[in-house]
């Protein structure tokens, strides 16, 4: 059985992405770093990076998607038997660790670029709802109907991302107290008769 060109390209892209992730560990390349510098660190050529990812933002988006997928899987496993609130706090604590700063900055950089050219970041954009889906499943397990659970999850993720952006721009202003307030507000909203 022979592989099609798209299957071979996909395998090569995944291998190249694995090399990038290994070369940069938990970090992302800074936006001002060139594709040549990234390629040198990953032991590949900038032409291959351009072929498989298109540009530096494409490299960043692919790396972020892979990191987020792994992080989200770990967060869900850690809180599988937990509550909605426990997962929200775990998300906040995971993404506000000092070693996550590069990735959080990279996330907002790529989101900003995607806002101007969503067609160039479709795969990344499509991956953004994964945490909301996990949170919604926990909210449903806690008694909310599917639509309300999904709405609560989306609003919660939006609030967390807003607080993370605040933390990047003005460190120390946002805190777990703000996340706790979000959780209290969501409880007030979901109480019968509210």
N, CA, C and O atoms as a DFTB+ gen file, in Angstrom:
776 C
 N C O
     1  1       0.844      -1.188       0.000
     2  2       0.000       0.000       0.000
     3  2       0.884       1.244       0.000
     4  3       1.789       1.362       0.826
     5  1       0.632       2.150      -0.901
     6  2       1.417       3.383      -0.951
     7  2       0.613       4.536      -0.382
     8  3      -0.617       4.550      -0.439
     9  1       1.329       5.497       0.164
    10  2       0.695       6.669       0.767
    11  2       0.509       7.753      -0.276
    12  3       1.340       7.917      -1.169
    13  1      -0.573       8.485      -0.163
    14  2      -0.794       9.619      -1.056
    15  2       0.156      10.748      -0.662
    16  3       0.757      10.731       0.412
    17  1       0.274      11.721      -1.550
    18  2       1.117      12.881      -1.258
    19  2       0.651      13.593       0.003
    20  3       1.476      14.002       0.821
    21  1      -0.668      13.749       0.175
    22  2      -1.167      14.463       1.357
    23  2      -0.885      13.671       2.630
    24  3      -0.608      14.268       3.671
    25  1      -0.950      12.337       2.570
    26  2      -0.620      11.530       3.754
    27  2       0.858      11.651       4.097
    28  3       1.218      11.789       5.267
    29  1       1.725      11.599       3.070
    30  2       3.164      11.748       3.318
    31  2       3.476      13.143       3.842
    32  3       4.296      13.295       4.747
    33  1       2.824      14.167       3.279
    34  2       3.047      15.541       3.728
    35  2       2.601      15.684       5.183
    36  3       3.279      16.327       5.984
    37  1       1.447      15.077       5.524
    38  2       0.946      15.130       6.902
    39  2       1.902      14.464       7.873
    40  3       2.156      14.992       8.955
    41  1       2.434      13.308       7.498
    42  2       3.402      12.626       8.357
    43  2       4.662      13.460       8.533
    44  3       5.189      13.571       9.639
    45  1       5.141      14.044       7.446
    46  2       6.350      14.870       7.512
    47  2       6.099      16.107       8.370
    48  3       6.968      16.521       9.137
    49  1       4.916      16.694       8.242
    50  2       4.568      17.869       9.042
    51  2       4.543      17.508      10.525
    52  3       5.043      18.261      11.360
    53  1       3.964      16.364      10.845
    54  2       3.896      15.931      12.252
    55  2       5.297      15.651      12.802
    56  3       5.590      15.999      13.947
    57  1       6.149      15.039      12.013
    58  2       7.533      14.792      12.459
    59  2       8.270      16.110      12.672
    60  3       9.008      16.263      13.646
    61  1       8.071      17.057      11.767
    62  2       8.714      18.362      11.895
    63  2       8.174      19.100      13.121
    64  3       8.940      19.739      13.843
    65  1       6.884      19.019      13.356
    66  2       6.296      19.633      14.544
    67  2       6.877      19.010      15.805
    68  3       7.175      19.722      16.764
    69  1       7.040      17.703      15.819
    70  2       7.642      17.025      16.980
    71  2       9.065      17.535      17.217
    72  3       9.469      17.716      18.366
    73  1       9.825      17.768      16.151
    74  2      11.179      18.313      16.298
    75  2      11.150      19.720      16.882
    76  3      11.971      20.070      17.731
    77  1      10.199      20.519      16.420
    78  2      10.063      21.879      16.957
    79  2       9.721      21.845      18.444
    80  3      10.299      22.586      19.239
    81  1       8.790      20.989      18.806
    82  2       8.384      20.886      20.212
    83  2       9.542      20.405      21.076
    84  3       9.728      20.889      22.192
    85  1      10.313      19.467      20.572
    86  2      11.489      18.994      21.317
    87  2      12.526      20.099      21.459
    88  3      13.112      20.271      22.528
    89  1      12.751      20.843      20.393
    90  2      13.781      21.879      20.405
    91  2      13.435      23.027      21.350
    92  3      14.324      23.625      21.957
    93  1      12.143      23.335      21.474
    94  2      11.740      24.481      22.290
    95  2      11.110      24.083      23.614
    96  3      10.749      24.945      24.415
    97  1      10.976      22.786      23.851
    98  2      10.430      22.252      25.101
    99  2       9.082      22.904      25.397
   100  3       8.165      22.793      24.584
   101  1       8.937      23.568      26.516
   102  2       7.666      24.184      26.904
   103  2       7.499      25.587      26.341
   104  3       6.412      26.159      26.430
   105  1       8.537      26.144      25.773
   106  2       8.495      27.516      25.276
   107  2       8.034      27.580      23.833
   108  3       7.897      26.566      23.149
   109  1       7.804      28.782      23.404
   110  2       7.556      29.079      21.999
   111  2       8.661      30.004      21.521
   112  3       9.219      30.762      22.314
   113  1       8.982      29.951      20.242
   114  2       9.912      30.944      19.726
   115  2       9.277      32.333      19.870
   116  3       8.066      32.488      19.715
   117  1      10.080      33.306      20.158
   118  2       9.577      34.676      20.247
   119  2       9.166      35.145      18.849
   120  3       9.766      34.723      17.861
   121  1       8.165      36.001      18.752
   122  2       7.700      36.465      17.435
   123  2       8.768      37.179      16.612
   124  3       8.667      37.232      15.387
   125  1       9.782      37.726      17.267
   126  2      10.816      38.442      16.511
   127  2      11.938      37.526      16.011
   128  3      12.848      37.985      15.320
   129  1      11.880      36.244      16.352
   130  2      12.880      35.280      15.891
   131  2      12.544      34.901      14.449
   132  3      11.373      34.786      14.089
   133  1      13.570      34.709      13.634
   134  2      13.342      34.372      12.227
   135  2      13.105      32.869      12.061
   136  3      13.451      32.065      12.926
   137  1      12.507      32.521      10.927
   138  2      12.336      31.098      10.604
   139  2      13.685      30.398      10.495
   140  3      13.800      29.225      10.851
   141  1      14.695      31.092      10.013
   142  2      16.041      30.503       9.911
   143  2      16.584      30.146      11.299
   144  3      17.182      29.086      11.481
   145  1      16.375      31.030      12.268
   146  2      16.847      30.753      13.630
   147  2      16.078      29.586      14.252
   148  3      16.661      28.741      14.931
   149  1      14.786      29.548      14.018
   150  2      13.978      28.442      14.533
   151  2      14.416      27.138      13.882
   152  3      14.571      26.121      14.558
   153  1      14.613      27.168      12.578
   154  2      15.037      25.974      11.849
   155  2      16.386      25.476      12.364
   156  3      16.578      24.274      12.547
   157  1      17.309      26.391      12.596
   158  2      18.629      25.995      13.094
   159  2      18.501      25.306      14.449
   160  3      19.136      24.279      14.687
   161  1      17.691      25.862      15.328
   162  2      17.515      25.264      16.662
   163  2      16.856      23.884      16.580
   164  3      17.156      23.000      17.384
   165  1      15.955      23.702      15.602
   166  2      15.263      22.419      15.450
   167  2      16.028      21.449      14.555
   168  3      15.612      20.305      14.370
   169  1      17.142      21.910      14.003
   170  2      17.940      21.032      13.149
   171  2      17.269      20.720      11.821
   172  3      17.319      19.587      11.344
   173  1      16.643      21.722      11.230
   174  2      15.980      21.544       9.941
   175  2      16.212      22.788       9.096
   176  3      17.015      23.645       9.465
   177  1      15.532      22.893       7.989
   178  2      15.712      24.074       7.131
   179  2      14.504      24.995       7.222
   180  3      13.384      24.562       7.489
   181  1      14.762      26.270       6.993
   182  2      13.654      27.226       7.010
   183  2      12.694      26.958       5.847
   184  3      11.504      27.258       5.943
   185  1      13.214      26.391       4.743
   186  2      12.352      26.074       3.602
   187  2      11.308      25.013       3.985
   188  3      10.153      25.097       3.566
   189  1      11.713      24.030       4.771
   190  2      10.751      23.018       5.225
   191  2       9.709      23.626       6.157
   192  3       8.528      23.288       6.083
   193  1      10.150      24.516       7.025
   194  2       9.191      25.182       7.919
   195  2       8.182      25.980       7.093
   196  3       6.979      25.923       7.350
   197  1       8.665      26.707       6.122
   198  2       7.774      27.504       5.276
   199  2       6.829      26.596       4.491
   200  3       5.647      26.909       4.353
   201  1       7.334      25.483       3.979
   202  2       6.510      24.557       3.193
   203  2       5.380      23.970       4.049
   204  3       4.231      23.910       3.611
   205  1       5.713      23.540       5.265
   206  2       4.724      22.854       6.098
   207  2       3.849      23.788       6.934
   208  3       2.709      23.446       7.248
   209  1       4.365      24.959       7.296
   210  2       3.624      25.838       8.205
   211  2       3.324      27.211       7.599
   212  3       2.521      27.965       8.148
   213  1       3.950      27.535       6.496
   214  2       3.649      28.774       5.793
   215  2       4.432      29.990       6.241
   216  3       4.883      30.779       5.411
   217  1       4.600      30.151       7.541
   218  2       5.211      31.372       8.055
   219  2       5.541      31.176       9.532
   220  3       5.218      30.146      10.124
   221  1       6.184      32.172      10.108
   222  2       6.448      32.126      11.546
   223  2       5.140      32.023      12.339
   224  3       5.053      31.193      13.244
   225  1       4.122      32.834      12.034
   226  2       2.855      32.663      12.763
   227  2       2.262      31.257      12.600
   228  3       1.639      30.737      13.526
   229  1       2.452      30.648      11.440
   230  2       1.982      29.274      11.234
   231  2       2.709      28.291      12.127
   232  3       2.101      27.364      12.661
   233  1       4.010      28.488      12.293
   234  2       4.798      27.653      13.210
   235  2       4.293      27.835      14.638
   236  3       4.063      26.862      15.356
   237  1       4.125      29.094      15.040
   238  2       3.649      29.372      16.404
   239  2       2.270      28.761      16.646
   240  3       2.023      28.172      17.699
   241  1       1.378      28.903      15.673
   242  2       0.017      28.368      15.829
   243  2       0.041      26.845      15.958
   244  3      -0.665      26.283      16.794
   245  1       0.841      26.184      15.144
   246  2       0.918      24.717      15.210
   247  2       1.506      24.263      16.545
   248  3       1.024      23.303      17.147
   249  1       2.540      24.951      17.001
   250  2       3.150      24.586      18.288
   251  2       2.168      24.836      19.434
   252  3       2.043      24.012      20.339
   253  1       1.479      25.967      19.393
   254  2       0.492      26.275      20.434
   255  2      -0.622      25.243      20.464
   256  3      -1.028      24.791      21.535
   257  1      -1.111      24.873      19.301
   258  2      -2.181      23.883      19.231
   259  2      -1.721      22.564      19.860
   260  3      -2.466      21.940      20.615
   261  1      -0.521      22.153      19.553
   262  2       0.007      20.901      20.118
   263  2       0.186      21.019      21.631
   264  3      -0.199      20.113      22.371
   265  1       0.763      22.120      22.096
   266  2       0.930      22.330      23.542
   267  2      -0.420      22.347      24.248
   268  3      -0.603      21.694      25.275
   269  1      -1.355      23.095      23.692
   270  2      -2.675      23.215      24.334
   271  2      -3.392      21.878      24.378
   272  3      -4.037      21.548      25.374
   273  1      -3.286      21.113      23.315
   274  2      -3.930      19.798      23.283
   275  2      -3.380      18.911      24.400
   276  3      -4.136      18.252      25.113
   277  1      -2.070      18.904      24.538
   278  2      -1.437      18.103      25.592
   279  2      -1.807      18.624      26.976
   280  3      -2.133      17.842      27.870
   281  1      -1.759      19.947      27.154
   282  2      -2.108      20.544      28.443
   283  2      -3.552      20.247      28.825
   284  3      -3.841      19.879      29.964
   285  1      -4.457      20.412      27.857
   286  2      -5.869      20.206      28.140
   287  2      -6.162      18.757      28.500
   288  3      -6.984      18.474      29.372
   289  1      -5.485      17.852      27.822
   290  2      -5.656      16.428      28.148
   291  2      -5.185      16.160      29.584
   292  3      -5.847      15.445      30.336
   293  1      -4.054      16.732      29.952
   294  2      -3.532      16.559      31.316
   295  2      -4.456      17.198      32.349
   296  3      -4.700      16.621      33.409
   297  1      -4.970      18.389      32.039
   298  2      -5.902      19.052      32.962
   299  2      -7.155      18.214      33.159
   300  3      -7.633      18.044      34.280
   301  1      -7.679      17.695      32.062
   302  2      -8.894      16.894      32.168
   303  2      -8.631      15.612      32.958
   304  3      -9.439      15.226      33.802
   305  1      -7.519      14.960      32.689
   306  2      -7.189      13.730      33.428
   307  2      -7.047      14.014      34.915
   308  3      -7.497      13.227      35.748
   309  1      -6.425      15.131      35.247
   310  2      -6.211      15.482      36.654
   311  2      -7.515      15.796      37.372
   312  3      -7.612      15.629      38.588
   313  1      -8.519      16.252      36.624
   314  2      -9.781      16.639      37.267
   315  2     -10.962      15.799      36.769
   316  3     -12.116      16.201      36.914
   317  1     -10.676      14.648      36.192
   318  2     -11.727      13.797      35.609
   319  2     -12.868      13.565      36.596
   320  3     -14.038      13.645      36.222
   321  1     -12.542      13.285      37.823
   322  2     -13.566      13.037      38.845
   323  2     -13.897      14.306      39.629
   324  3     -14.657      14.268      40.597
   325  1     -13.328      15.411      39.206
   326  2     -13.519      16.663      39.927
   327  2     -14.744      17.422      39.462
   328  3     -15.603      16.900      38.752
   329  1     -14.793      18.661      39.884
   330  2     -15.934      19.524      39.584
   331  2     -15.554      20.574      38.552
   332  3     -14.384      20.743      38.210
   333  1     -16.553      21.261      38.076
   334  2     -16.374      22.391      37.167
   335  2     -15.413      23.405      37.802
   336  3     -14.451      23.847      37.173
   337  1     -15.694      23.761      39.053
   338  2     -14.876      24.754      39.751
   339  2     -13.426      24.297      39.885
   340  3     -12.507      25.100      39.724
   341  1     -13.217      23.028      40.174
   342  2     -11.845      22.515      40.316
   343  2     -11.089      22.597      38.995
   344  3      -9.903      22.927      38.975
   345  1     -11.766      22.300      37.901
   346  2     -11.094      22.401      36.602
   347  2     -10.785      23.857      36.266
   348  3      -9.711      24.151      35.742
   349  1     -11.702      24.764      36.557
   350  2     -11.446      26.190      36.295
   351  2     -10.213      26.652      37.075
   352  3      -9.346      27.328      36.521
   353  1     -10.133      26.293      38.343
   354  2      -8.969      26.692      39.148
   355  2      -7.692      26.023      38.629
   356  3      -6.627      26.641      38.627
   357  1      -7.794      24.778      38.194
   358  2      -6.620      24.078      37.641
   359  2      -6.141      24.757      36.361
   360  3      -4.938      24.884      36.135
   361  1      -7.077      25.190      35.530
   362  2      -6.722      25.907      34.294
   363  2      -5.974      27.190      34.650
   364  3      -4.910      27.472      34.097
   365  1      -6.536      27.958      35.571
   366  2      -5.913      29.220      35.968
   367  2      -4.506      28.969      36.523
   368  3      -3.555      29.646      36.134
   369  1      -4.380      28.018      37.413
   370  2      -3.078      27.742      38.034
   371  2      -2.078      27.232      37.001
   372  3      -0.896      27.570      37.068
   373  1      -2.534      26.425      36.050
   374  2      -1.629      25.894      35.027
   375  2      -1.091      27.002      34.131
   376  3       0.099      27.018      33.814
   377  1      -1.950      27.922      33.721
   378  2      -1.535      28.936      32.757
   379  2      -0.939      30.183      33.386
   380  3      -0.462      31.059      32.665
   381  1      -0.952      30.289      34.701
   382  2      -0.307      31.440      35.343
   383  2       1.025      31.071      35.986
   384  3       1.641      31.900      36.656
   385  1       1.470      29.843      35.789
   386  2       2.808      29.475      36.269
   387  2       3.840      30.279      35.478
   388  3       3.677      30.477      34.274
   389  1       4.894      30.740      36.141
   390  2       5.900      31.563      35.443
   391  2       6.472      30.905      34.184
   392  3       6.750      31.597      33.204
   393  1       6.647      29.605      34.195
   394  2       7.213      28.936      33.017
   395  2       6.237      28.899      31.834
   396  3       6.622      28.512      30.730
   397  1       5.000      29.293      32.051
   398  2       4.008      29.347      30.974
   399  2       3.944      30.722      30.294
   400  3       3.247      30.886      29.292
   401  1       4.650      31.680      30.822
   402  2       4.564      33.055      30.327
   403  2       4.814      33.165      28.820
   404  3       4.077      33.861      28.122
   405  1       5.832      32.493      28.321
   406  2       6.142      32.536      26.892
   407  2       4.973      32.019      26.064
   408  3       4.621      32.611      25.044
   409  1       4.380      30.932      26.495
   410  2       3.269      30.347      25.741
   411  2       2.011      31.202      25.834
   412  3       1.276      31.320      24.853
   413  1       1.753      31.792      26.982
   414  2       0.568      32.640      27.112
   415  2       0.728      33.878      26.229
   416  3      -0.216      34.287      25.554
   417  1       1.906      34.465      26.234
   418  2       2.157      35.609      25.333
   419  2       2.005      35.182      23.876
   420  3       1.395      35.885      23.070
   421  1       2.567      34.018      23.551
   422  2       2.453      33.498      22.188
   423  2       1.006      33.258      21.790
   424  3       0.616      33.515      20.651
   425  1       0.211      32.765      22.732
   426  2      -1.212      32.537      22.468
   427  2      -1.891      33.836      22.048
   428  3      -2.592      33.876      21.037
   429  1      -1.683      34.893      22.821
   430  2      -2.341      36.159      22.492
   431  2      -1.775      36.773      21.217
   432  3      -2.500      37.450      20.487
   433  1      -0.502      36.549      20.938
   434  2       0.086      37.023      19.682
   435  2      -0.620      36.354      18.499
   436  3      -1.037      37.024      17.554
   437  1      -0.746      35.032      18.562
   438  2      -1.379      34.291      17.461
   439  2      -2.865      34.637      17.363
   440  3      -3.389      34.779      16.258
   441  1      -3.548      34.773      18.490
   442  2      -4.961      35.161      18.464
   443  2      -5.117      36.519      17.774
   444  3      -6.035      36.711      16.976
   445  1      -4.227      37.452      18.080
   446  2      -4.280      38.762      17.429
   447  2      -4.093      38.658      15.929
   448  3      -4.798      39.324      15.171
   449  1      -3.160      37.840      15.491
   450  2      -2.952      37.650      14.055
   451  2      -4.163      36.968      13.422
   452  3      -4.569      37.313      12.313
   453  1      -4.730      36.007      14.131
   454  2      -5.902      35.283      13.615
   455  2      -7.106      36.204      13.477
   456  3      -7.954      35.991      12.610
   457  1      -7.187      37.215      14.317
   458  2      -8.306      38.165      14.222
   459  2      -8.270      38.912      12.892
   460  3      -9.317      39.284      12.361
   461  1      -7.077      39.132      12.354
   462  2      -6.940      39.838      11.082
   463  2      -7.024      38.910       9.876
   464  3      -7.449      39.328       8.799
   465  1      -6.621      37.655      10.051
   466  2      -6.607      36.710       8.918
   467  2      -7.109      35.341       9.373
   468  3      -6.340      34.381       9.396
   469  1      -8.381      35.240       9.733
   470  2      -8.875      33.964      10.252
   471  2      -8.687      32.797       9.277
   472  3      -8.498      31.657       9.703
   473  1      -8.738      33.077       7.981
   474  2      -8.563      32.009       7.004
   475  2      -7.175      31.374       7.097
   476  3      -7.012      30.206       6.743
   477  1      -6.190      32.107       7.558
   478  2      -4.829      31.576       7.678
   479  2      -4.605      30.794       8.971
   480  3      -3.575      30.139       9.131
   481  1      -5.556      30.860       9.883
   482  2      -5.392      30.238      11.202
   483  2      -6.566      29.326      11.542
   484  3      -6.857      29.101      12.716
   485  1      -7.239      28.804      10.529
   486  2      -8.456      28.018      10.744
   487  2      -8.235      26.844      11.704
   488  3      -9.038      26.631      12.612
   489  1      -7.163      26.090      11.512
   490  2      -6.902      24.930      12.382
   491  2      -6.729      25.369      13.836
   492  3      -7.255      24.725      14.743
   493  1      -6.010      26.441      14.058
   494  2      -5.812      26.967      15.404
   495  2      -7.143      27.453      15.984
   496  3      -7.479      27.129      17.123
   497  1      -7.885      28.214      15.218
   498  2      -9.173      28.746      15.683
   499  2     -10.115      27.606      16.038
   500  3     -10.795      27.656      17.063
   501  1     -10.157      26.586      15.203
   502  2     -11.047      25.450      15.463
   503  2     -10.685      24.707      16.740
   504  3     -11.529      24.030      17.327
   505  1      -9.434      24.831      17.173
   506  2      -9.003      24.124      18.389
   507  2      -9.328      24.904      19.666
   508  3      -9.150      24.380      20.766
   509  1      -9.798      26.137      19.539
   510  2      -9.976      26.990      20.717
   511  2     -11.144      26.580      21.618
   512  3     -11.193      26.984      22.780
   513  1     -12.063      25.802      21.110
   514  2     -13.238      25.429      21.898
   515  2     -13.038      24.179      22.748
   516  3     -13.946      23.790      23.482
   517  1     -11.882      23.546      22.668
   518  2     -11.703      22.275      23.354
   519  2     -11.881      22.367      24.864
   520  3     -12.517      21.498      25.459
   521  1     -11.336      23.396      25.491
   522  2     -11.508      23.545      26.941
   523  2     -12.956      23.818      27.308
   524  3     -13.447      23.322      28.322
   525  1     -13.636      24.600      26.497
   526  2     -15.047      24.886      26.772
   527  2     -15.872      23.596      26.716
   528  3     -16.784      23.405      27.520
   529  1     -15.554      22.730      25.783
   530  2     -16.287      21.460      25.678
   531  2     -16.062      20.592      26.908
   532  3     -16.996      19.959      27.400
   533  1     -14.838      20.557      27.405
   534  2     -14.542      19.790      28.620
   535  2     -15.284      20.380      29.811
   536  3     -15.892      19.651      30.595
   537  1     -15.234      21.708      29.946
   538  2     -15.947      22.363      31.047
   539  2     -17.451      22.137      30.944
   540  3     -18.114      21.900      31.954
   541  1     -17.983      22.208      29.747
   542  2     -19.419      21.995      29.560
   543  2     -19.830      20.599      29.994
   544  3     -20.895      20.422      30.587
   545  1     -19.001      19.613      29.707
   546  2     -19.348      18.242      30.123
   547  2     -19.396      18.142      31.647
   548  3     -20.245      17.437      32.193
   549  1     -18.494      18.840      32.337
   550  2     -18.533      18.833      33.804
   551  2     -19.768      19.571      34.325
   552  3     -20.394      19.135      35.291
   553  1     -20.112      20.682      33.686
   554  2     -21.295      21.439      34.110
   555  2     -22.568      20.614      33.906
   556  3     -23.479      20.657      34.733
   557  1     -22.627      19.865      32.807
   558  2     -23.776      18.983      32.590
   559  2     -23.837      17.909      33.668
   560  3     -24.907      17.599      34.192
   561  1     -22.693      17.352      33.988
   562  2     -22.640      16.324      35.033
   563  2     -23.138      16.885      36.360
   564  3     -23.663      16.148      37.195
   565  1     -22.971      18.199      36.553
   566  2     -23.415      18.843      37.794
   567  2     -24.865      19.323      37.714
   568  3     -25.347      19.992      38.628
   569  1     -25.565      18.985      36.623
   570  2     -26.995      19.243      36.576
   571  2     -27.496      20.290      35.597
   572  3     -28.707      20.480      35.489
   573  1     -26.625      20.968      34.888
   574  2     -27.091      21.964      33.925
   575  2     -27.515      21.270      32.632
   576  3     -26.986      20.216      32.279
   577  1     -28.481      21.875      31.926
   578  2     -28.821      21.314      30.617
   579  2     -27.690      21.648      29.653
   580  3     -26.869      22.522      29.931
   581  1     -27.649      20.959      28.532
   582  2     -26.520      21.052      27.601
   583  2     -26.264      22.478      27.119
   584  3     -25.116      22.922      27.083
   585  1     -27.324      23.199      26.749
   586  2     -27.143      24.561      26.222
   587  2     -26.597      25.492      27.297
   588  3     -25.670      26.260      27.040
   589  1     -27.166      25.429      28.496
   590  2     -26.709      26.290      29.578
   591  2     -25.280      25.937      29.993
   592  3     -24.480      26.819      30.305
   593  1     -24.971      24.651      29.993
   594  2     -23.615      24.207      30.347
   595  2     -22.592      24.749      29.353
   596  3     -21.520      25.208      29.750
   597  1     -22.916      24.698      28.076
   598  2     -21.996      25.198      27.057
   599  2     -21.840      26.714      27.151
   600  3     -20.730      27.234      27.036
   601  1     -22.950      27.423      27.358
   602  2     -22.867      28.877      27.534
   603  2     -22.009      29.243      28.738
   604  3     -21.172      30.142      28.654
   605  1     -22.213      28.551      29.860
   606  2     -21.416      28.800      31.057
   607  2     -19.936      28.536      30.781
   608  3     -19.076      29.307      31.207
   609  1     -19.644      27.461      30.077
   610  2     -18.256      27.119      29.764
   611  2     -17.610      28.183      28.882
   612  3     -16.476      28.589      29.136
   613  1     -18.315      28.638      27.852
   614  2     -17.757      29.658      26.957
   615  2     -17.512      30.977      27.693
   616  3     -16.474      31.608      27.496
   617  1     -18.436      31.389      28.520
   618  2     -18.271      32.631      29.272
   619  2     -17.111      32.498      30.260
   620  3     -16.330      33.435      30.433
   621  1     -16.999      31.354      30.897
   622  2     -15.919      31.128      31.856
   623  2     -14.560      31.163      31.162
   624  3     -13.629      31.797      31.658
   625  1     -14.440      30.493      30.029
   626  2     -13.174      30.497      29.284
   627  2     -12.847      31.912      28.804
   628  3     -11.695      32.340      28.866
   629  1     -13.849      32.628      28.331
   630  2     -13.606      34.016      27.892
   631  2     -13.108      34.863      29.057
   632  3     -12.196      35.673      28.889
   633  1     -13.698      34.683      30.236
   634  2     -13.268      35.449      31.405
   635  2     -11.840      35.066      31.809
   636  3     -11.037      35.936      32.149
   637  1     -11.527      33.788      31.772
   638  2     -10.160      33.347      32.110
   639  2      -9.165      33.948      31.123
   640  3      -8.113      34.443      31.526
   641  1      -9.492      33.907      29.838
   642  2      -8.576      34.475      28.837
   643  2      -8.415      35.977      29.038
   644  3      -7.318      36.510      28.873
   645  1      -9.488      36.654      29.390
   646  2      -9.390      38.082      29.684
   647  2      -8.487      38.350      30.875
   648  3      -7.685      39.283      30.854
   649  1      -8.617      37.531      31.916
   650  2      -7.757      37.681      33.093
   651  2      -6.301      37.344      32.768
   652  3      -5.383      37.980      33.285
   653  1      -6.095      36.340      31.908
   654  2      -4.720      36.012      31.495
   655  2      -4.098      37.174      30.717
   656  3      -2.927      37.500      30.913
   657  1      -4.880      37.794      29.840
   658  2      -4.367      38.956      29.116
   659  2      -4.038      40.080      30.088
   660  3      -3.007      40.739      29.955
   661  1      -4.903      40.296      31.053
   662  2      -4.643      41.304      32.090
   663  2      -3.350      40.971      32.829
   664  3      -2.559      41.866      33.129
   665  1      -3.133      39.704      33.122
   666  2      -1.930      39.273      33.834
   667  2      -0.671      39.522      33.005
   668  3       0.377      39.866      33.551
   669  1      -0.774      39.348      31.685
   670  2       0.362      39.609      30.792
   671  2       0.667      41.105      30.752
   672  3       1.826      41.515      30.825
   673  1      -0.387      41.914      30.636
   674  2      -0.198      43.354      30.471
   675  2       0.149      44.057      31.780
   676  3       0.953      44.989      31.789
   677  1      -0.448      43.619      32.874
   678  2      -0.194      44.225      34.185
   679  2      -0.072      43.109      35.218
   680  3      -1.034      42.798      35.921
   681  1       1.109      42.511      35.306
   682  2       1.307      41.365      36.206
   683  2       0.880      41.665      37.640
   684  3       1.127      42.744      38.179
   685  1       0.234      40.675      38.231
   686  2      -0.152      40.768      39.628
   687  2      -1.508      41.392      39.876
   688  3      -1.990      41.372      41.009
   689  1      -2.142      41.949      38.848
   690  2      -3.448      42.576      39.031
   691  2      -4.545      41.514      39.106
   692  3      -5.374      41.543      40.015
   693  1      -4.553      40.582      38.160
   694  2      -5.530      39.496      38.183
   695  2      -5.057      38.440      39.181
   696  3      -3.856      38.257      39.385
   697  1      -6.004      37.758      39.792
   698  2      -5.615      36.782      40.792
   699  2      -6.628      35.668      40.876
   700  3      -7.666      35.693      40.214
   701  1      -6.311      34.687      41.702
   702  2      -7.253      33.602      41.940
   703  2      -8.540      34.144      42.542
   704  3      -9.597      33.536      42.372
   705  1      -8.476      35.279      43.245
   706  2      -9.694      35.889      43.784
   707  2     -10.644      36.273      42.650
   708  3     -11.859      36.120      42.780
   709  1     -10.096      36.769      41.542
   710  2     -10.929      37.131      40.394
   711  2     -11.558      35.886      39.781
   712  3     -12.716      35.911      39.366
   713  1     -10.800      34.806      39.725
   714  2     -11.340      33.552      39.205
   715  2     -12.426      33.033      40.138
   716  3     -13.457      32.543      39.677
   717  1     -12.202      33.137      41.448
   718  2     -13.218      32.716      42.417
   719  2     -14.494      33.545      42.249
   720  3     -15.595      33.013      42.396
   721  1     -14.362      34.823      41.948
   722  2     -15.526      35.671      41.709
   723  2     -16.301      35.193      40.479
   724  3     -17.531      35.152      40.496
   725  1     -15.592      34.838      39.428
   726  2     -16.244      34.291      38.226
   727  2     -17.048      33.050      38.598
   728  3     -18.183      32.875      38.154
   729  1     -16.453      32.202      39.406
   730  2     -17.142      30.968      39.801
   731  2     -18.375      31.269      40.652
   732  3     -19.413      30.629      40.488
   733  1     -18.265      32.235      41.552
   734  2     -19.439      32.611      42.363
   735  2     -20.545      33.173      41.480
   736  3     -21.720      32.858      41.669
   737  1     -20.168      34.002      40.519
   738  2     -21.164      34.569      39.611
   739  2     -21.836      33.468      38.798
   740  3     -23.043      33.524      38.562
   741  1     -21.076      32.476      38.373
   742  2     -21.674      31.394      37.592
   743  2     -22.616      30.569      38.452
   744  3     -23.625      30.069      37.954
   745  1     -22.308      30.416      39.737
   746  2     -23.203      29.683      40.635
   747  2     -24.494      30.453      40.854
   748  3     -25.575      29.864      40.871
   749  1     -24.387      31.771      41.022
   750  2     -25.587      32.599      41.202
   751  2     -26.483      32.510      39.982
   752  3     -27.706      32.458      40.107
   753  1     -25.881      32.493      38.809
   754  2     -26.623      32.465      37.549
   755  2     -27.339      31.136      37.348
   756  3     -28.402      31.096      36.730
   757  1     -26.772      30.047      37.863
   758  2     -27.316      28.726      37.592
   759  2     -28.228      28.207      38.700
   760  3     -28.728      27.086      38.613
   761  1     -28.445      28.996      39.722
   762  2     -29.353      28.575      40.782
   763  2     -30.800      28.661      40.301
   764  3     -31.159      29.596      39.586
   765  1     -31.627      27.699      40.684
   766  2     -33.034      27.780      40.278
   767  2     -33.657      29.093      40.735
   768  3     -33.432      29.542      41.860
   769  1     -34.437      29.700      39.858
   770  2     -35.142      30.927      40.176
   771  2     -34.298      32.179      40.033
   772  3     -34.771      33.264      40.370
   773  1     -33.064      32.074      39.547
   774  2     -32.231      33.286      39.432
   775  2     -32.358      33.892      38.066
   776  3     -31.732      34.914      37.785
